[in-house]
Amino acid sequence: MTALNPNITVADLMAMDYRYHYSVSELWDDWERLKRTRSFKSGSQFKPGMKLCQHFCDNFWLIENAAGQSFAQAWQDPVIMDRVLQWGRSSMSQLWMSWIRRAVFMNAGLANSSFYRPHFALQLIRQHGLAQGVLYDPCAGWGGRMLGTEAAGWQYHACEPNPVTYANLLRMIAFVGGRAHIHNQPAESFDVGTVGPVDIVLTSPPYFNLEVYDHAANQCYNQWCNFEQWRDCWLAPVINHCLDHLKPDGISAWNVMNFKKHDLVEAVIHVHRARGWTLIDTLGFQSPLNNIRKLRNRDVTYVFRHQNHRSVVDFAS
């Protein structure tokens, strides 16, 4: 990682390529590191497999907010970039591209978009204890859960309606020699029954219109006019359809957090609880379940199991 020239101008900064680029050897080393992972650290700097997601999914920078602003657009706004540069010079001893990227998100009023860490998917599978199994991901996203599943030697099935993201995922899985099954369609139109009995459902659903990935009519945030309708007419049915096809000892895991004034965490917990599924664990950076009240505004994966399963822990007692 190289520091930027402290005398860089706004025009020079705007002319730089902010995207991630790695060599073939760097990508291959990252993939091998993920496959070798057996000890899972909780620090944010532990991210085996992330270079692959960053490298192949460069449309990540085109995510828009509800007002239509994206990182790519913000990078070409001289007012925003001047503000970022002045802020960096006043608060940083050196200018790093990683810091500049975060500052652009903040100054442009964008959601703090992120890649799901591949090792979290791998960790969940390892904890499940099966050498082989099937994981279904109704919202594939940027490939982190796909890579973690492939690294574990499990079957990965997913839906991804965005054609650009879909193509990027195919390139990524071809690079690592994987066999993931990705369906270029929205989750609500996919019959999970065609996959067969599922061991784990793991996903990170869209947060209604907090992040706009494209403007196609089949994106769920384009079908409902407010969060409540989206929650009741899209999120709940998708969760229920997933639960219908999980094995009796299966795991349902949802990476969600509250945003704006919307309690997305409680919505996910409520649907599971109504079906007899108990929250048994959380997965994320330093996210013990006994601090759940403090977790709702953090990026955490909530893990559920049916209450009739013998391994369920009753945390309410």
PyMOL commands that set and color helices and strands:
alter all, ss='L'
color gray80, all
select helices_A, chain A and resi 10-15+24-36+50-56+58-62+71-75+78-91+97-107+118-128+144-152+163-176+187-189+192-194+220-222+227-244+264-274+289-295
alter helices_A, ss='H'
color red, helices_A
select strands_A, chain A and resi 134-137+155-159+181-183+198-203+246-256+277-283+300-306
alter strands_A, ss='S'
color yellow, strands_A
deselect
rebuild
show_as cartoon
